[in-house]
């Protein structure tokens, strides 16, 4: 085989008939600011001379990486090369986009150094323009030496080459055949015969080197090799079929910012279009509508080429979501919008949708996703990530994935992504497939990715010669759709996997970059509020959908699976913070407009005083404390409801600023109530801080005892009549660990963190901030290594939830901070909220599967319950939980150093809440309590005026125990209102909904807002029947739009 390898190297050296070096180019240097915007250097006095020097060694702008070089040159293809294969060799490092005659033509990088330049497409004297980027190296990490960033520019070679196509074709054929024979024993007769066939070609060619440019002569040798393979290994006797699917996994952001992905998209898309021009059988698959939107906005001529290939059927749309998002952190409604906006883009731009959810690299998959996919007409799901598990081998490659509601989708775990079509890659891929016995077809995803690039000429050439891959399955150019459709047609008996697809890796992504996760949660809450009140205010002239659409796209972009998990470089989070600022500005403006519009139409003059309107967006009547700020006049005020009842109030004073806390006991569901402030006969005295602090604190609900560290050592529940802690337990305990994972710093939690305590807190101070009619507030301040924690424990007078409002100045390195609540409960399972539902997990470590789940994702709450009582730990922006034995813990902060050495440093603010309850979490309405913590009521200061709306009103009325009306939004076609419900407890329930006192047309719709069937309604009332964890969407259209 050594002799054959030398022959292949000789063929490589002789594949060019002639070469013309291109040393001198016009050049301009620039710094890339954002798509379409560059900061250019001054022009050179002698541009030709400077360009000549620059071609030898391009020095980075200001001696730093990150420079973009604009090179241009008009070349003349020699007349004697006419009707011959011509190409451009460009070797430089970095990443570039080649434009030919002003049109994006091909990407350039370490994997794409040859570009075909046929006269029929580029002409005789094409103008070549190259935008070449010298990338900023990825951050250094001594543990994990990545090789994702393209190498820096270290000198450039550019040349036109006259291609000896027959010789090049023979080179590829010999290479493919020789590589496939390496898998056989040297004495294997098949190998011996085919090696001899190659040797015969070698002998003939070396005996007559002058004929190496004789096309017919060389083609005859290649044809002979094909015949030899067919004789020794006929395709009709091979077993198995490999769908070769060209693709490129493009991370929207990771070790590069989003702005660079705009350029990566154009490089990859242009290369794929040119490959399609060159190879008629080549087909390609690409996910993420956001990438298409980038190309549409910045390279419209390239976008038209893509559209033409999609219409032709050679460019496949996969992945119905706007980006490939994280599937742990975003809310259920966020995931719906990912699908809705993504599929709507595909439909509007290309006239088709994708029926394959394409998530190769996401860090685990929530158990409610199968239902969401089915409700969006997406029956197929593909990933590769579970092959990364660090503990257990996932047992199936092909299976029915069953979600928490019983819905299933056909799921496929591919061996990998960013693969090649070399024989060894095809063979390794095929050998890895666990279910060849039930369905002997597999999919190989070839093409460079992560940073894009896609398929290469070599990959296509190898794929075209799959018939020469001896002993391997038949392999053909194919699509993901063809692969999945073959499975559906053959109906193989597949195993079932119930629940989530938990990735046994990257558990730190539930916590890293906590501020970013907090922004996502707060944005999800804000946009829900803005949409709900916007729909009700629409009847009075408020219209905010366009602004909210813009904001939603930014929210979805930042849910990409390397942004929201906290695993990108610092610049990504600078940009993300700026984008969230815009998200909040758009959302807050829309919310204020809608609430002000509603307030202007509410009659506030039926009671004397200063009116304040309190809006409740949740589906049940609730009581809440509200705050009203002002000056000293608040000290003379009291609050009253419509019936004249005086409401409980506390007054806080800080210098000349006053805050009135008012407990409003009843606020209608999806509605509002009005209260009034007016002078009272008695003055409310401001609450006073008390420096002395008793070891025991009594409230209406609890008796709490504290130790000298400020930890809770007894939690006695007066309502239930029991202690929640065992003697010796310490609740609200700060647990501080060293956390230095082996490889993936920002991604992983060191599995041995439990045995690596990093120290303990020191109590600096504690005081009584408020002892009032609405709540008590106890403040503690701790020192923790280089950090400081300030916490207000808020004990409400009118609800059982105890809030721990926390501020941390975090200055740590490779540390993990958790808070722990050991509880006196016996429970084999704990329950965690997930998007649109809940999931149980064992609290023990009986098997390696439970042991691997030492950190799991939960949304707004997690719960551990016995048969008749339990406790929940709620939060307003955290996601990493672990509940083992009888201790419930919440991960609060991490401090990784790669790829962002400053991740999580600085100020943080969050709230978690401890909620003891009778009954289990369903009977205790924990879902409602968690939503109340996250969805605060809105307060609008109004003036005295009349209006068509009463002082108290509810727009939606429905009786429900566990069904949540999670979204009220405008229909995408503008024709009505969409309501999104889900059953939250795993129960069956019938719900009666009263929307409005007018006739409506109601229909059940899918998540894409296509009608499934009409829904009977009478005067705005209709009935819905729910199965456990079922999601239902309803569209309401007024029968008379003017009413």
Secondary structure, DSSP 8 states (H G I E B T S, - for coil): -HHHHHHHHHHHHTSEEEEEE----EEEEEEEEETTEEEE----SSHHHHHHHHHH----GGGSS-EEEEEEEE----GGGTTS-EEEEEE-SSEEEEEETTEEEEEEBTTB-EEE--HHHH-SS-EEEEEEE--------SS-----S-------EEEEEEE-HHHHHHHHHHHHHHHHHTTS-TT-HHHHHHHHHHHHHHHHHHHTGGGTT-HHHHHHHHHHHHHHHHHHS-GGG---EEEEEEE--B-SSSSS-HHHHHHHHHHHHHHHHHHHHH-TT--EEE--HHHHHHHHHH-HHHHHHHHHHHHHTSEEE---SSS-B-BSSS-HHHHHHHHHHHHHHHHHHHS----EEE-SS-S-B-TTHHHHHHTTT--EEEE-GGGG-SS---S-SEEEEE-TTS-EEEEEE-S-SSB--SHHHHHHHHHH-TTTTT--EEEEEESB-BB--B--HHHHHHHHTGGGSTTS-EEEE--HHHHHHHHHHHT---EEEES-B--SS-GGGGTSSHHHHHHHHHHHHHHHHHHHHHHHHGGGT---HHHHHHHHHHHHHTTBTTTTTT-S-HHHHHHHHHHHHHHHHHHHHHHHHHHHHHHHTB---SSSSEEEEEEE-SSS-EEEEEEEEESGGGGGEEEE-TT--B--EEEEEETTEEEEEEEEEEE-TTEEEEEEEEE-SS---B---B----SEEE-SSEEEEE-TTS-EEEEEETTTTEESS-TT--BSEEEEEE---SS-TTT---TTGGG-B----EEEEEEEEEE-SSEEEEEEEEEETTEEEEEEEEEESS-S-EEEEEEEEE--SSEEEEEEEE-S---SEEEEEETTEEEEEESS--SHHHHH-SSEE-SSEEEEE-SSEEEEEEESS--EEEEETTEEEEEEEE---SS-TTTT-EEEEEEEEEEEEES-TTTTTHHHHHHHHHS--EEEE--S---SB-SSEES-EEE-SSEEEEEEEE-TTSSSEEEEEEE-SS--EEEEEE--SS-EEEEEE-TT--EEEEE--BTTEEEEEE-TT-EEEEEEEESSTT-
